[in-house]
Structures are given as structure tokens and as C-alpha cells.
Amino acid sequence: MIVYVNKIVKIKPGSGKRLIEMNMIQNLFILSFSLFLVIKGAMLSVKYADQLAVNFQLSKYVVGFIFVAIISILPEALISINSSLEGVPAFGLATLFASNVADLTIVFAIIIFVSGRSIKIESKILKNNIAYPFLFLMPVILGLDGYYSRIDGTILITSGVIFFYFTYKAGNKNTPALNRDRRIKNLIFLILSILSLMVGSHFTVTSAVDLAHSLRINPILIGIFIVAIGTTIPELIFSIKAVKKQKDSLAVAAILGTVLADATIIVGIMAIINPFSFPQKIIYVTGIFMLLTSFILYYFMYTEKNISKKEGLFLFVFWIIFILTEFFINN
């Protein structure tokens, strides 16, 4: 004989609310600890990147362009590549472009406001990177048809690698090498400190997204304010610490290198892994904003050889316009 027992489980009033509150507290704890890792990692990164620049007899902006930028792109790179593998490449592409707009506008604005002064631009940066804004034309032009092929991906990766190669060559003074053990030590500590920064950045984004979902925030706002902005945390903290130590070139290079790697190499990798179609509005809105900000920023750097507080305010306002545009188009 089989006996069926129906057991009624009573849920205490308010238990669901307490569960949500506990989840929010957990996400807040993870977010706080992640931000600690980001800040600590950024502080150590500035220290060892500076020492490494001296060890290898390279200019500080080359270290920023190559060592820091390559590591700093990992959050958005992982998000974008995973989105491509999971069949939603448009999300990754939009995140990349929106992150770049944030880097070129609000990140520079925050750095200027925090430092309380203009950011100096070395003439060497302007001379060696005159083609920098035009490189952003490539992902925009290649994506006008709403599709990135493997050929497009190859072109983007090649252009990015060539740019970084000449950046390295321009910064290599070909002077006698210093103590090899010291170089290896600083390189190892630089990698470890930036990895700490990257782990913190990853969990900053994920915990913030979970927190936003528990608060029932619009997913559009999550993408704009958390995913895209969250992936800029490494270069933002790194650059703030660098500027406070009067290392403006290192700060500028870290941001410019990260943005360029995103727009060329990472988009190219996505296309090679899995050629994909996407809504053309990503190019016509987010891509165009990315292109405009690169030309505006380069104009500011070229005219006065610095980025002033007034220009920082303009960049902040431009980012607000971008956010509002994205919100109304995607709402």
C-alpha cells in the first residue's frame, strides 16, 4: 500500500523580504571587498609599472599602453567573448563600445576633478599616436552593414597589433639593460598586482549586477551604468593613482591603450571566434559616439598639450548626453 502525504509548508510572513535583504547584504559585502582589491591592486600597479619603465628604459606611456592596457581589457574582453560564444554577441559589442565612450569621457573627467589640475600630455604621445583617432574608424566602417566577418576580425586585430608594435618601438630607447633579476621581480609583481585588480573588477561588476537585479533596476540602466562603467574601474583607479604621483603620461597611456585594444583586438577576436550580426544602431549610436569622443579628446590634447578642468567638464556633459541618447533609443 502506498500512502501519499501532503505536507503544507507555511512560509512565515516577511521571510521572502528577509531573504532579499540578506541577498542584498551579501552583494554589498562582495562589492565592498572587490573594490578594496581594485584599489589595492591599482596602487601596487602604479608602483611596479613605474619601476618596470625604469628597468627596461621605456617611457612611462609605453608601459601604460602595453602592460597595463592589455591587462585592463580583461573584464570587457571576457564579457564580450563569452557573449559571442553564448550567441548574444550584440551585448558584448555594445558593452565594449559603451565602455570606450566612458573611458574617453567620464574617466578622464573624474581623473581631472580628483587631481584638481589639468592633465599634462607629452608631445611624444601626440607625435607617436597621430593616427590614434582614425583607428576607431575601422570598427565603425567595417560594421556599417551590421556584420563582422572573420576577414573583418583579422583586419582589426592586425591594425591593433601593428599600432602597439610601433608604440613599443617608439618607446624603446635601446639603452643598456639594467639588473635582470630586478626587472623580472618588478614584472612579476606588476602582473600579480594587476591580476588582483582584475579579480576585484570582475566581482565588482557581477555583484553590482546582482544587486541591481534585486533592486529591480531597469536592465538598460544595468548595462549602461554597471557593466560598461564597471569595466572601466581598473584603468580609472590606476590612472587616478598615477596622476596623484605626477605620472600623467602613465595615466593617459593606460586609458588610450585600453580603449584602442577594445575597439580593434577584442572586437576582432569576437569576429574570428564566431562571425556575427548585430543591430546596426550599435554602430550608428554607440559606435559613432565612440568615434566622436576619440576625435574630441585628441583635439583637446593637441591644442593645449593638456586636458583642462573646463575640458573635463565638457567630457562629463558629453557622457551624460551619450547616456540619455542610449536610454531613449533602447527604452
ABEGO torsion letter per residue (X at the ends): XBBBBBBBBBBBBGAAAAAAAAAAAAAAAAAAAAAAAAAAAAAAAAAAAAAAAAAAGBBAAAAAAAAAAAAAAAAAAAAAAAAAAAGBAAAAAAAAAAAAAAAABAAAAAAAAAAGBBBBBBAAAAAAAAAAAAAAAAAAAAAAAGBBBAAAAAAAAAAAAAAAAAAAAAABAGBBBBBAAAAAAAAAAAAAAAAAAAAAAAAAAAAAAAAAAAAGBBAAAAAAAAAAAAAAAAAAAAAAAAAAAGBAAAAAAAAAAAAAAAAAAAAAAAAAABBBBBBAAAAAAAAAAAAAAAAAAAAAAAAAGBBBAAAAAAAAAAAAAAAAAAAAAAX
